[in-house]
Amino acid sequence: PLKYWIRNIMIDSGQIQYINIPIKDTTALLNLDFTCPQFVWDDPNTQFITSFAMGSGGNLNADLKLNIASLDFALLLGIEKLNLRKYYKPLASVLHAGGLNGFLDAGIASKGNFNELGAVAASGKISLSELAIKDTTGADFTSFRSFEIQVDSLNIKENIYDFHKILLDQPYFKFDLYANGNNISAMLVESGSTAATDTTAATDDIDYSNVFTLMGSYVRSVSSNYIVSNYSADSILLRNGHVIYNDYTLNDRFTYDLDSINMHSGKINSAGDSIILRMDALLNYSGDFNAYVASTPDFKTMRINYSVQDMKVTDFNAYSRHYVATPFFDGVLDYESTNLIVDGKLKSSNIIFIEELTAGKKVEKKPLYDVPVRLAVSLLKDVHGDIKLDVPVEGDLNDPEYKIGKVIWQIVENILIKAVTAPFNLLAGLFSSNEEDMKEIPFNYLQPAPAQQQLKQLDMVAQVLENKKELQVELLQLSDTFVELELMALLEAKKQYYLSTQGKSGDSLTTEEWNVVEAIETRDSLFNHYLDERLQLSSGDLASTQEKCISLIGDAALKQQVQALMEQRNTSIRNYLLNNRGIAAERILISNNHDAQKSNGLSQPRYLVNYGVEE
């Protein structure tokens, strides 16, 4: 045999330019240092020590010991502040992303064999920090401050997955639901599209030019050949999470904000008796959520207890208007749920407590469920004005036809129908009036002055003041200014659309023409086509009709008009009480609420009526 040795192979301060032709991306490796102590004819063991800096930011070093004959290896890998922005183009080939930011740090010790897919054992720490993926509009789609995995021992072949700590800090996620899809489906690159075919290989091949498809292919191969059944972790932590959910499939926009989401586990072990998770969150700025989950490691037996406190019922007016055509003006909900699942069989107890719930009159639309909600709410109230419900639920979760949400709704619906009566309060009985009509004066959005119904309620206010000379009245106007802004934008855009269809110019319309304008459906395809042409939008752009109208009219001008409209309502009411009913000015206080948390989600503007005595 040929006998040879090569010693002290070195590269000092080298540079490499790597051009990824399929995705038109160039990577620069700078300050490349490489050392190989020796190659010897009778010893297959050798060592490669490498370090370099990425031109886009970050430093890497690797110490690889390799048996050339067997391809057994031992690797020490260090990564410091690797800038992930460099990988935007590979990401964009699998996801329609508007941007990628973040940094990768790692210190990993691993060993295995290059000939076997799963023959890898590793320990160490991997950390992603300041990661943010933007959508195609440039807004944050998802992000987190840091994601850390501390690995005690990971051995795929031996089915060992032992982690010291898994931490996700300050994650953010936004989900937008539209009638024709959602923001996640819109970001996925379709199979067979130009972006996909230009940058990925065939389904059965691994695309080595793209780090994301390469990682995905490896994960799929490992998951199909190895079963995770032996795992443990000292703790799993999620800190200060934030989720925003937008639903544009209803007649009104629905937005819900989940903030301060925290979750932590005790020690998790597949060989232990149970896995325990605890979670809490802030619900839409006001409600508190707490949950406790205990499960056997095989997840066949689970106990899930959770509670909600101080949740505003008005937050869900978009759904109540859509499904039962009924808005809610007030109401604070507390909810406790205790659930036991054994082999897919559910036994659940649900205690619901609602304070000061006030349902409005039905809106002029046919509801999906024709339930007398307003009457039922009144009947369900006890002598203190509260509602208490006990809703037990049982069922088989293995049955694909079983839907727990549908079951709970059917039970609540039956309770509403069978509710009992409660009396009116003192003022309603004293003046032969309805309690709700005395507590608040509802307006319609875009209504500038009181109509007949509001005048009747103002007459009741005057009657109370005339009979109770010591009282003063405070009328506090509440209005979701963003909803009013949306409706104002819709009406103005519909007017412009109508004028364009009639070949008219100017702003003046007859009463009959205004009726035609107001009858135009928000989802009308011709109207939306008109908006798309005016705004030069393509069919693939995801935007609600309301967003299009606001862009067309102008946000700043609309805000000024909304404020002017609110002041016009105040002036009209003040003048009626002063001039038509002769109430002294010092007994009347009319103001606007500036606390957004009390106004968000209102189905219609209203004035809260409060009586008091000056001390």
KASULQUI-V931941 format. One line per field, one symbol per residue. ss: DSSP state (H for helix, E for strand, - for the rest). phi: phi as a letter, one per 20 degrees, with the letter a starting at -180 (. if undefined). burial: # if it has 9 or more other C-alpha atoms within 8 Angstrom, else .. Layout:
ss->???
phi->???
burial->???
This chain:
ss->----EEEEEEEEEEEEEEEE----EEEEEEEEEEEEEEEE--E-EEEEEEEEEE----EEEEEEEEE----EEEEEEEEEEEEHHHHHHHHH--E---EEEEEEEEEEEEEEE------EEEEEEEEEEEEEEE-----EEEEEEEEEEEEEEEE----EEEEEEEEEE--EEEEEEE--EEHHHHHE-----HHHHHH-----------HHHHHHHHHHHHHHH-----EEEEEEEEEEEEEEEEE------EEEEEEEEEEEE--EE-----EEEEEEEEE---EEEEEEEEE-----EEEEEEEEEEEEHHHHHHHHHHHH-EEEEEEEEEEEEEEEEE--EEEEEEEEEEEEEEEEEE----------HHHHHHHH-----EEEEEEEEEEE-------HHHHHHHHHHHHHH--------HHHHH----HHHHHEEE---------HHHHHHHHHHHHHHHH----EEEEEEE--HHHHHHHHHHHHHHHHHHHHHH--------HHHHHHHH------HHHHHHHHHHH---------HHHHHHHHH-HHHHHHHHHHHHHHHHHHHHHHHHHH----HHHEEEEE---HHHH------EEEEEEE---
phi->.fdbbcdlfbccleccdddefgdlcdddddlfdbccgadcfdcfebbcdcbadefeopccbbcddceffemfbccdcccclfffgfeffffffdbfderbcqcdcbccdcbrcfedfeeccbbpbccdclebdeefenefebabfbcdcdefbccffeldcddfbccddlfcbccdddfdqbffffeffffnfgffffccefgedeefecfffffffffffffedcdecccabfacccclfbcdddddeefdfdccddclfcbbdefdbfeeebdcccbbaddlmceddcbcccbfgemeccdcdbbccleefffdfgffffeclcedebqcddbccccccclnedccdcddccdlfceefffebfffcedfffffgffffefendcccddeccrdffffeecffffffffffffgfefdecefefffffdlcegffeebdfdegmeebfegffffffffffffffecfeedddddedbffffffffffffffffffffffemdcndfcfgfffffffefffegffffffffffeleefefebfgfffffffeofffffffffffffffgfffgffffeedmefffecccbdfdeffedfnffbfadfdcdbcfe
burial->........#.#..##....#..#...###############..#.#######################..###############..###########################....##################...##################.####################...##...###.....###.##.....##..#.###..#....#...#...###################.#..##.###############...########################..###########################################.#################......#.....##.######...####..#.#.###....#....##..###..#..#..#....###...#.#.#######......#...##.######..#.....##########...############.####.............#..#.........##.###..#.........#########....##..#..##.###.#######..#.#...##.##.#.....###########......
